[in-house]
Amino acid sequence: MKARHLIQSAGLSLLASAAMADTPVLTVYTYDSFTSEWGPGPAVEAAFEETCGCDLQFVGTGDGAALLSRLRLEGTRTEADIVLGLDTSLLAAATDSRLFAPHSVEADFDLPIDWTDETFVPFDWGWFAFVGNAGAEAPTSLRALADSDLKIVIQDPRSSTPGLGLLMWVKAAYGEEAAALWADLADNIVTVTPGWSEAYGMFLEGEADAVLSYTTSPAYHLIAEEDGSKVAWPFAEGHYMQIEVAAKLAGTDQRDLADQFLAFMVSDGFQSVIPTTNWMYPAKLPAEGLPQGFETLIQPEQSLLLEATEAEALRAEAIEEWRAALSR
């Protein structure tokens, strides 16, 4: 009996291994906060796997700007089938890499701009903002912040899309005066972190008066924690927009599955998860709309956004202005 049991167990193990080997794997490179237990990753994975007959695997690669750097390093050897988490400031560089293939998604997006890109599919959007504590001193512009004694935490523009977004914000608002603003803003900066999660954690621990984040960040505290003590500061210059995108790799061996995922990404099954996990606006408003609490968020009077090619042309100069100011 014991020998028969061992033989049966071995047979079942072989069948299980064979079934696993037959299950296609879709590998998605994304940023760390997307894959966290409180991020969209777990819910998206469960929902997509119910329909795809596949194994969806998210691979966290630091923050958004680090995604493109990793893909460039790996080139055609990459194991990624999809990259999720690039944004409009990186689109020109991503396109120039020739690592991505066109998509076949058709959707009526709920974005503040028209979207016609044939390669990159938007999945959420928002405005950058500094988030501070309700009732505390709150500057009304980037210039007022630079002239204050308030302490802030920001992210590195070489590894983080919010960090790069701040540079584009300063460039769009101040143009040739950007370097002068950074010179005055430098002494407000407590530290520069590699990614968003580290910076926001430092702010929550009281190590700074404010953190570079999004106008939607207070919704997390209000909805998830029933805490109204965090607010986004509205700035007179306007707020820079971020639209986050995904695309399939040209070298993927799971082309059909990648197309299926991109189509799923703009469905209610994905988009309904975004507001209360990624704490951003969905690229395509789900049937139930936005959750209660989003109506309390600030609405910038002016939206700033550089064209992808212009943002790419300014990126090196903007990073050098930032680096020079902080190195003094």
Stockholm file with secondary structure:
# STOCKHOLM 1.0

chainA/1-328         MKARHLIQSAGLSLLASAAMADTPVLTVYTYDSFTSEWGPGPAVEAAFEETCGCDLQFVGTGDGAALLSRLRLEGTRTEADIVLGLDTSLLAAATDSRLFAPHSVEADFDLPIDWTDETFVPFDWGWFAFVGNAGAEAPTSLRALADSDLKIVIQDPRSSTPGLGLLMWVKAAYGEEAAALWADLADNIVTVTPGWSEAYGMFLEGEADAVLSYTTSPAYHLIAEEDGSKVAWPFAEGHYMQIEVAAKLAGTDQRDLADQFLAFMVSDGFQSVIPTTNWMYPAKLPAEGLPQGFETLIQPEQSLLLEATEAEALRAEAIEEWRAALSR
#=GR chainA/1-328 SS CHHHHHHHHHHHHHHHHHHHHHSCEEEEEECHHHHSTTSSHHHHHHHHHHHHSSEEEEEECSSHHHHHHHHHHHGGGCCCSEEEEEEGGGHHHHHHHTCEECCCCCCCCCCSSCCCCSSCEEEEEEEEEEEEETTSCCCSSHHHHHTSCCCEEEECTTTCHHHHHHHHHHHHHHGGGHHHHHHHHGGGEEEEESSHHHHHHHHHTTSSSEEEEETTHHHHHHHHSCCCCEEECCCTTCEEEEEEEEEEETTCSCHHHHHHHHHHHTSHHHHTTSTTTTCSEESSCCTTCSCTTGGGSCCCSSEECCCHHHHHHHHHHHHHHHHHHHTC
#=GC SS_cons         CHHHHHHHHHHHHHHHHHHHHHSCEEEEEECHHHHSTTSSHHHHHHHHHHHHSSEEEEEECSSHHHHHHHHHHHGGGCCCSEEEEEEGGGHHHHHHHTCEECCCCCCCCCCSSCCCCSSCEEEEEEEEEEEEETTSCCCSSHHHHHTSCCCEEEECTTTCHHHHHHHHHHHHHHGGGHHHHHHHHGGGEEEEESSHHHHHHHHHTTSSSEEEEETTHHHHHHHHSCCCCEEECCCTTCEEEEEEEEEEETTCSCHHHHHHHHHHHTSHHHHTTSTTTTCSEESSCCTTCSCTTGGGSCCCSSEECCCHHHHHHHHHHHHHHHHHHHTC
//
